Each structure stands twice: as structure tokens, then as C-alpha cells.
């Protein structure tokens, strides 16, 4: 599913694709052609994607 998420390298919201959501702390997202780790914050309703240090090779 495509959602708006906070992207680490941008420091802003961008559209990302959620590939897998096992639980709030174990999420895989795809942004700019890279698969990355992410977390979901249910209090603000946002995914936080780490495309700097959380890139999955």
C-alpha cells in the first residue's frame, strides 16, 4: 500500500510503499527504489522510514 511517511533523508513527508508490516516496530518500506526499515507510530499515525542507515541490501 502507498502511504505518506516521514523519510529520514528528506526530513519531510513523501509517498512510500509499505511492503511488509509485521508489527509497529518491524516494517519494510520502499522509497526511491530502495527497500528500507521503518517503524509505525500509532499516536501520530505516521510511518518513519530510515533510508540512510536502514537500507536493506
KAPEWO-V387001 format. One record per residue. N is the residue number from 1. RES is the residue in three letters. SS is DSSP state (~ for helix, > for strand, _ for the rest). NEAR is the number of other C-alpha atoms within 10 Angstrom. D_CENTER is the distance of its C-alpha to the mean C-alpha in whole Angstrom. Layout:
n:N res:RES ss:SS near:NEAR d_center:D_CENTER
n:N res:RES ss:SS near:NEAR d_center:D_CENTER
//
This chain:
n:1 res:UNK ss:_ near:8 d_center:12
n:2 res:UNK ss:> near:11 d_center:10
n:3 res:UNK ss:> near:14 d_center:9
n:4 res:UNK ss:> near:16 d_center:9
n:5 res:UNK ss:> near:23 d_center:6
n:6 res:UNK ss:> near:19 d_center:7
n:7 res:UNK ss:> near:20 d_center:7
n:8 res:UNK ss:_ near:16 d_center:9
n:9 res:UNK ss:_ near:11 d_center:11
n:10 res:UNK ss:_ near:10 d_center:12
n:11 res:UNK ss:_ near:9 d_center:12
n:12 res:UNK ss:> near:11 d_center:12
n:13 res:UNK ss:> near:16 d_center:10
n:14 res:UNK ss:> near:13 d_center:10
n:15 res:UNK ss:> near:14 d_center:9
n:16 res:UNK ss:> near:20 d_center:7
n:17 res:UNK ss:> near:16 d_center:8
n:18 res:UNK ss:> near:22 d_center:7
n:19 res:UNK ss:> near:13 d_center:9
n:20 res:UNK ss:> near:14 d_center:10
n:21 res:UNK ss:> near:14 d_center:10
n:22 res:UNK ss:> near:8 d_center:13
n:23 res:UNK ss:> near:9 d_center:13
n:24 res:UNK ss:_ near:12 d_center:11
n:25 res:UNK ss:_ near:13 d_center:11
n:26 res:UNK ss:> near:12 d_center:10
n:27 res:UNK ss:> near:19 d_center:7
n:28 res:UNK ss:> near:21 d_center:7
n:29 res:UNK ss:> near:27 d_center:5
n:30 res:UNK ss:> near:21 d_center:7
n:31 res:UNK ss:> near:18 d_center:8
n:32 res:UNK ss:_ near:10 d_center:11
n:33 res:UNK ss:_ near:7 d_center:12
n:34 res:UNK ss:> near:13 d_center:11
n:35 res:UNK ss:> near:20 d_center:9
n:36 res:UNK ss:> near:22 d_center:7
n:37 res:UNK ss:> near:22 d_center:6
n:38 res:UNK ss:> near:27 d_center:4
n:39 res:UNK ss:> near:19 d_center:6
n:40 res:UNK ss:> near:18 d_center:8
n:41 res:UNK ss:> near:12 d_center:11
n:42 res:UNK ss:_ near:9 d_center:13
n:43 res:UNK ss:_ near:6 d_center:16
n:44 res:UNK ss:_ near:7 d_center:14
n:45 res:UNK ss:_ near:10 d_center:12
n:46 res:UNK ss:> near:15 d_center:9
n:47 res:UNK ss:> near:23 d_center:5
n:48 res:UNK ss:> near:21 d_center:5
n:49 res:UNK ss:> near:29 d_center:3
n:50 res:UNK ss:> near:20 d_center:6
n:51 res:UNK ss:> near:21 d_center:8
n:52 res:UNK ss:> near:12 d_center:11
n:53 res:UNK ss:> near:11 d_center:12
n:54 res:UNK ss:> near:15 d_center:10
n:55 res:UNK ss:> near:17 d_center:10
n:56 res:UNK ss:_ near:12 d_center:12
n:57 res:UNK ss:_ near:6 d_center:15
//
